[in-house]
Amino acid sequence: MNNQMKVQQIIDSNISDDEILFLKQMGIEYVSVQFSYEHCSYDHLMQLQERLRRNGLTITDAGCIKVYKNPAIHLGLADRDAWIEEYNNFTRWLGKAGIPVNYMTWEPNQVLTSQFAIGDRTRGSVSRIVDIHELEKLPHTHGREYGEEEIWANFKYFLDAALPVCEEANVKIALHPNDPPVPMLVGIHNLIHSAADYKRAFALAGNSPYLGMKLCVGCWLEGGTAFGNLLEDIDYFCREKKVLCVHFRNVSSPIPYFEETLLEDGYMDMYRVMQQLVNAEYDGVITVDHVPDFVESCGGKNAAYAYTIGYMKALLQCARAGKGQREG
Ligand SMILES: [Mn+2]
């Protein structure tokens, strides 16, 4: 792979031939694969990789959501060792297939959302809307409160079991922030809700090169200054070689309330974000994260992806031109 930023798209493991062609038509060459649990096997991974390869697509990273967003691992439930073993097996398969990155997001309840609806800033599209004050009213999801120290102890337990396998397989873990990034919701402390939490996680891993991040611009913007300083953090974590993937997304404002918007409609100037990534010589993958739903009879979600990917690719080309880089 070349040493410039690579535009990637997230796909499901059950991707159709038409969807593969759609990616090719948009000029996508790199993919991130979300494996459904029934596809979670070495044979399926190899079959999919071969099928994608024939169509000019390279898998740069992959994960199985049921395994990496797993309450037993995150909360230290009775069957966590069995689930960590499943996680480690997935790491081993990725290693054998030459895919260098597995995922982790410490979200036993997955991404929390108030509603998917047309908002004030979504131009008539249904999009994700979060009102932290509403989410704060939700009851505990796992019977009791899981506090900060307990969650970090569970994370350490996971690292101790997973990192040696990562080293052996030469596969890194890309840790995504908690979304939305606030200290606690539904009775569970959120492991990663700030740039400082990332530094704590990396220190806990003994600064192993096998623990890195999915730098989710959307989460950084949701959290605002409580999360960190996005532009400075991009520079810092890129130079530390901790950024394994970038999620490119804009929101209307920082919490307590935000709507996911078109890239040009949120409160951040996404060109500055792209310039900062180019200036920091980030050479990994960059991917469109969530997109609003465009009207169904005009292409729906696919139209929204095509629009957003095109916008992101144009920003990348402009930022490279500004730096005197050529299209790579
Ligand atoms: Mn993200």
Boltz pocket constraint, residues with backbone or C-beta under 6 A from the ligand:
constraints:
  - pocket:
      binder: B
      contacts: [[A, 176], [A, 216], [A, 217], [A, 218], [A, 219], [A, 247], [A, 289]]
      max_distance: 6.0
